[in-house]
Amino acid sequence: MNRVDRLMAYLLMFQSRGLLRAQDFAEHFEISERTVYRDIQALSEVGVPISAMPGEGYRLMEGYYLPPISFTAEEARALFLAVSMLDGFTEDGPTKTAVTTALDKIRTILPIRTRRQAEALTAVMQFYAYPAPPINFDNPTFIALQGAIHENRVVHLHYHAQSSNTVTERDIEPIEFVLLDKVWILQAYCRLRQGLRVFRLDRIDAFRVTSETFDPIHKSENSPTSGTIKATVRFQKEVVRWVRERQHFSFQSERPCTNGDVIMTYAPPSHTKLLTWLLQWGNQMELLEPKDWRQQLYTITLAMSENHH
């Protein structure tokens, strides 16, 4: 990044975050604090009113605002694509309405040529949520749990677990939401299980945000898409291409066999999520490890054959 772009980025950071230290700029731009001091001086010399707060950092003088921001053709293209995608994947509601008005505002400030390029691109691209349902950013449960995360409040859940098909009550300390394959996943510390767990939003039968607060010390080190146990599966060469096309979200790696088959490794958060997916490949796959999952898959297929005897 050249210096002019970096100085403009300083102003954007000031406007969005307020008080900032030299260390913050140095870490963000991967430069020395000495360079930051020179940059701050350069901004002051061209008339940007920056206030130094001894022992705290720097901030823009109250009442100072940046002029309207211009976008490059690449930035405009990225914005139009992102907003169009959000519009296509989002359920009708306040968020989708806001997406439309935001796109209109972006469109009005673009140069004519840039606007035409962006509109020409989005005119030949469409985004659909099918077969998955549209993403709902206005779900009352989603909004309430967002508030609980922000305020560090304990939540009491009635959760319907797929593995046991039972509803359990538990208190959790919510950490963050993750959108996984168009499904909202809540990561949280579960007091019942004494550890980090993930909860699908659509499997929460009931909840109550309590008045109890917690210290946000729990931080997930693993992705919600992966677990600690790894499974290896051999796929016959005839289906390898289609497996890759519809790959399971917990996929880790693959290695070829001499006959054209491929052995793939997975680390799913639970065995049920992987076994259900594997069944679609029929006798063109073989679960190699772990042995107990292999036995469970055998039991499932045996029960299926009995149903169709």
URFENVEN-V782814 format. One record per residue. N is the residue number from 1. RES is the residue in one letter. D_CENTER is the distance of its C-alpha to the mean C-alpha in whole Angstrom. Layout:
BEGIN
((N;RES;D_CENTER) (N;RES;D_CENTER))
END
This chain:
BEGIN
((1;M;27) (2;N;30) (3;R;32) (4;V;32) (5;D;28) (6;R;27) (7;L;30) (8;M;28) (9;A;25) (10;Y;27) (11;L;27) (12;L;24) (13;M;23) (14;F;26) (15;Q;25) (16;S;22) (17;R;22) (18;G;26) (19;L;27) (20;L;27) (21;R;28) (22;A;30) (23;Q;28) (24;D;24) (25;F;25) (26;A;27) (27;E;23) (28;H;21) (29;F;24) (30;E;25) (31;I;29) (32;S;31) (33;E;32) (34;R;35) (35;T;34) (36;V;32) (37;Y;35) (38;R;37) (39;D;34) (40;I;34) (41;Q;38) (42;A;38) (43;L;36) (44;S;38) (45;E;41) (46;V;40) (47;G;40) (48;V;36) (49;P;37) (50;I;35) (51;S;36) (52;A;36) (53;M;36) (54;P;38) (55;G;36) (56;E;33) (57;G;32) (58;Y;32) (59;R;31) (60;L;32) (61;M;35) (62;E;34) (63;G;35) (64;Y;34) (65;Y;32) (66;L;30) (67;P;32) (68;P;30) (69;I;27) (70;S;28) (71;F;25) (72;T;26) (73;A;26) (74;E;23) (75;E;21) (76;A;22) (77;R;21) (78;A;18) (79;L;18) (80;F;20) (81;L;17) (82;A;14) (83;V;16) (84;S;18) (85;M;15) (86;L;13) (87;D;17) (88;G;17) (89;F;14) (90;T;15) (91;E;18) (92;D;21) (93;G;21) (94;P;21) (95;T;17) (96;K;19) (97;T;22) (98;A;20) (99;V;19) (100;T;22) (101;T;24) (102;A;22) (103;L;22) (104;D;26) (105;K;26) (106;I;24) (107;R;27) (108;T;30) (109;I;29) (110;L;29) (111;P;32) (112;I;34) (113;R;33) (114;T;29) (115;R;29) (116;R;31) (117;Q;29) (118;A;25) (119;E;27) (120;A;28) (121;L;25) (122;T;23) (123;A;27) (124;V;26) (125;M;23) (126;Q;22) (127;F;18) (128;Y;19) (129;A;17) (130;Y;19) (131;P;20) (132;A;17) (133;P;17) (134;P;16) (135;I;13) (136;N;14) (137;F;13) (138;D;17) (139;N;17) (140;P;19) (141;T;18) (142;F;14) (143;I;16) (144;A;18) (145;L;16) (146;Q;14) (147;G;18) (148;A;18) (149;I;15) (150;H;17) (151;E;20) (152;N;20) (153;R;22) (154;V;22) (155;V;22) (156;H;24) (157;L;23) (158;H;24) (159;Y;22) (160;H;23) (161;A;22) (162;Q;23) (163;S;24) (164;S;27) (165;N;27) (166;T;28) (167;V;27) (168;T;27) (169;E;27) (170;R;25) (171;D;24) (172;I;20) (173;E;19) (174;P;16) (175;I;13) (176;E;10) (177;F;7) (178;V;5) (179;L;5) (180;L;7) (181;D;10) (182;K;10) (183;V;10) (184;W;9) (185;I;9) (186;L;11) (187;Q;12) (188;A;15) (189;Y;18) (190;C;21) (191;R;24) (192;L;26) (193;R;25) (194;Q;25) (195;G;21) (196;L;18) (197;R;16) (198;V;14) (199;F;15) (200;R;14) (201;L;14) (202;D;17) (203;R;19) (204;I;20) (205;D;23) (206;A;24) (207;F;23) (208;R;24) (209;V;23) (210;T;26) (211;S;28) (212;E;27) (213;T;25) (214;F;24) (215;D;23) (216;P;20) (217;I;21) (218;H;18) (219;K;15) (220;S;14) (221;E;15) (222;N;13) (223;S;10) (224;P;10) (225;T;11) (226;S;14) (227;G;17) (228;T;20) (229;I;23) (230;K;23) (231;A;25) (232;T;26) (233;V;27) (234;R;30) (235;F;30) (236;Q;33) (237;K;33) (238;E;33) (239;V;30) (240;V;28) (241;R;27) (242;W;25) (243;V;24) (244;R;22) (245;E;21) (246;R;20) (247;Q;18) (248;H;17) (249;F;13) (250;S;15) (251;F;17) (252;Q;18) (253;S;21) (254;E;25) (255;R;28) (256;P;31) (257;C;34) (258;T;38) (259;N;38) (260;G;35) (261;D;33) (262;V;30) (263;I;28) (264;M;25) (265;T;23) (266;Y;20) (267;A;19) (268;P;17) (269;P;17) (270;S;20) (271;H;23) (272;T;23) (273;K;19) (274;L;21) (275;L;25) (276;T;24) (277;W;22) (278;L;25) (279;L;28) (280;Q;27) (281;W;29) (282;G;32) (283;N;34) (284;Q;33) (285;M;31) (286;E;32) (287;L;30) (288;L;31) (289;E;30) (290;P;29) (291;K;33) (292;D;32) (293;W;29) (294;R;32) (295;Q;34) (296;Q;32) (297;L;31) (298;Y;35) (299;T;35) (300;I;33) (301;T;34) (302;L;38) (303;A;37) (304;M;36) (305;S;39) (306;E;41) (307;N;40) (308;H;41) (309;H;44))
END
